[in-house]
Amino acid sequence: MDSLGLFILLILLCFQWRAAPAADVSWTYTGLVGQTEWAQYFPECAGTSQSPIDVVSTQTKYDPSLTPVTPLGYSQLGHRPFTLSNNGHTAVIELPDWMGLEGLPWLFTAVQMHLHWGSGGPSHGGSEHTINGLSADAELHVVHYNSELYSNMSEAVAQRNGLAVLGILIVTGEKTNPAFNNILHYLSRIRHADQKVYIPAFEIRSLLPKDLGRFYRYNGSLTTPPCYQSVIWTLFHERVQISNAQLLKLETILYSSKAGETERMLLQDNYRAPQPLNHRLVFTSFTADSGKELSSGEVTAIVIGVMCGCVGLAVIVRFIVKTIRFFTLLHRETVVVNSSTSSWDVLPSNRPAPMPRMKEPEKAKEAKQDVALSTSPAGAQKEEAPSVPPAQTEP
C-alpha cells in the first residue's frame, strides 16, 4: 500500500472513530454527557434554530393565515392497543399511522408522543417551552412526520420541514384529569429503561387543549439528540391541567436505569433548557386581546366577583330607593302640615300687633259719642247756650 492509500485509510478510520461516539454515546440531561455537552457529540445541537425556546409574547407576530390544526383520527380508538415504553429518557406511546394532522402546509402522519417533567412538584418547572420566562409543570409532545414529502419517519427526521410536533403545556390543580390516567395508571409496569407494555387504546384528543385555534408557530428542532433542525412547532396557548397527585406520580415512579442495574436513578428533570431564538420569528394565530386565556380558577373568581358585584349593586339600589321614598314621604308630610297652618303663622312679620282688650270699650264709647255729636249740631247749640231769665214787664 502506497503512502496515499495509507493516508486515506487513516482519514477513514479517524472519521469512523469520531462518528462512533455520537452513535453509541448514552446521553443524559445532567452529568458527563449532559445537555451542556451534547454539541460535542451531536453537532446539530449547536445549531442556530434549536428548541425549546422562551416565547416572549411582545416579540411575536400575528399571522392571520394560520388556521387551526385539525387532528385526524385522534378521537378514534382503533382495534389495537397502544405500546407504552420507557426509553430511559421519557415515557413514549407509539401511535398508529392512520392518525395524522391537517392545518399545516403538508399532511403529517402521527408517530409517537412523550412527556417531559421536573422533580420539585407543582410550580417548580418541568416544561421545555416557556412563555414570558414562565415554565409549566410538564409538557406533552405529539410527533408527526411529513408523509407528503417523505415515505417514513427515518427519512423525514433530518430533513427541512420533515417533522411537525404539537406542544401542550401542563399545569397542576386539585382536579384529576381522567385522560392522563390512561397513561399514568400503567407507568408502574415500565418503571425501568427498555421496558414496554401494551395498554388499552384511548382517545388522544382528550389529552389536548379544547382550543386548538390559538397557538404559537416557529421553526425549530428536536429537543433531544441528535437535535435535528427539522421541526415545525405548534405550541398551544391554552394549558392542560392535571392534579398534584398525578404530577407527583409522573415525577417519582420511573427510573432512567435498567432493571438489572444495582444503582437506581429516578427519571426526573428530563427537559432541555430554552435555546436562543437567534434570527427566528415566532408567529401567533391570535391577537393579544383574543389570545388572553383564563384559567378555571380565574373564571371562577370572575364569576364570584360578578355575582358579588350584582348583589352589592342590588343592595345599593335598594338603599337608594328606600332613601328616595323616605324623603318623598317626608316632603309630602311637610306639605300637608304647611297647608293646614294659618297664613299669619306662615308670615308672622306681616301680622298686626293685637290691641289691648281693656281699652276697647272706652274708645268705642268715645267714638259713638263723637258720631252722635257730629250728627246733631242744633241740639248741641241749645245745650251750650246759657239760660237767660225772661224779662219782667213793668206794670
Salt bridges, closest charged atoms under 4 A:
GLU128 OE1 - HIS116 NE2 3.46
GLU128 OE1 - HIS141 ND1 3.90
GLU139 OE2 - HIS129 ND1 2.85
GLU139 OE2 - HIS141 NE2 2.70
ASP194 OD2 - LYS258 NZ 3.36
ASP211 OD2 - ARG214 NE 2.59
